[in-house]
Amino acid sequence: MLISAPIEVEMRATELAAREPAAFTWDGRRYQIVRILDFWFDTGFGAQKRGKAWYTRRHRNCYIVEADDGHTYELYLDRGGSQMQWHLYRRLDDDAEV
């Protein structure tokens, strides 16, 4: 189910000093992240070579997470431009009730 909405994300430090999402708030409700199922960087330009051009410096940190409501979500941190913004992209399971 496509959602594509800006969200607020709470971060936590991990044992490797990296930070990862711990919870997100969407449509007035807080969702605790139970576990992160997958993580990747998306540069958005497929097989194009990376270089020092502006479009290769922009990317997203993408996460597949399981939330405390039992659903699986895809969210990302858009790192392009001067401001970083979190987005809830979609819910991955088949249940259409939101």
C-alpha positions in Angstrom: 0.0 0.0 0.0 1.5 3.3 -1.1 1.6 6.0 1.6 4.3 8.5 0.5 4.0 10.9 3.5 6.5 12.9 5.5 7.1 11.5 9.0 8.9 12.3 12.2 11.5 9.7 13.2 13.2 9.1 16.6 16.7 7.7 16.4 18.8 5.5 18.7 22.5 4.9 18.8 23.7 1.3 18.2 26.7 -0.5 19.6 28.8 0.6 16.6 28.0 4.3 17.2 25.8 4.4 14.1 22.3 5.7 14.4 19.2 4.0 13.3 15.4 4.7 13.4 13.7 3.6 16.7 10.2 4.9 16.1 8.2 7.0 13.7 5.1 9.2 13.9 2.6 9.2 11.1 -0.8 10.7 11.0 -0.7 11.5 14.7 0.2 8.0 15.8 3.6 6.7 17.1 4.9 3.4 15.8 7.7 1.7 17.7 10.2 -0.1 15.4 10.5 -3.7 16.6 13.3 -4.6 14.2 15.0 -3.4 11.1 14.6 -6.1 8.4 16.8 -4.4 5.6 18.8 -1.3 4.9 20.3 0.1 1.7 21.5 3.3 0.1 19.6 4.5 -3.0 21.3 7.0 -5.3 18.4 6.9 -7.7 20.4 6.6 -10.9 20.7 2.9 -11.4 23.8 1.7 -13.3 25.2 5.3 -13.8 28.7 5.7 -12.6 29.2 7.6 -9.4 31.2 10.8 -9.5 31.5 14.2 -8.0 28.5 15.6 -9.8 25.6 17.0 -7.7 23.2 14.1 -8.7 25.6 11.4 -7.4 26.0 13.1 -4.0 22.3 12.9 -3.3 20.9 9.7 -1.9 18.4 8.1 0.4 18.9 5.8 3.4 16.2 3.2 2.9 14.8 0.9 5.6 12.4 -2.0 5.8 11.1 -2.2 9.3 8.6 -4.2 11.4 6.5 -1.9 13.7 4.7 -2.7 16.9 1.4 -2.8 15.1 2.5 -6.0 13.3 2.9 -4.4 9.9 6.0 -4.0 7.8 6.9 -0.6 6.4 9.4 0.9 4.0 10.7 4.3 5.1 13.6 6.5 3.9 15.7 9.5 4.8 16.0 11.8 1.8 19.5 13.3 2.1 19.2 15.5 -1.0 19.2 19.3 -0.8 19.8 21.4 2.2 17.3 19.7 4.5 17.1 16.0 5.3 13.5 14.7 5.5 12.1 11.3 6.5 9.3 9.7 4.5 7.0 6.7 5.0 7.0 5.3 1.5 4.7 2.3 1.8 3.3 -0.5 3.9 4.5 -3.8 2.5 2.0 -6.4 3.7 -1.3 -7.1 2.0 -3.7 -5.8 4.7 -5.2 -2.6 3.3 -6.5 -1.3 6.6 -4.6 1.7 7.8 
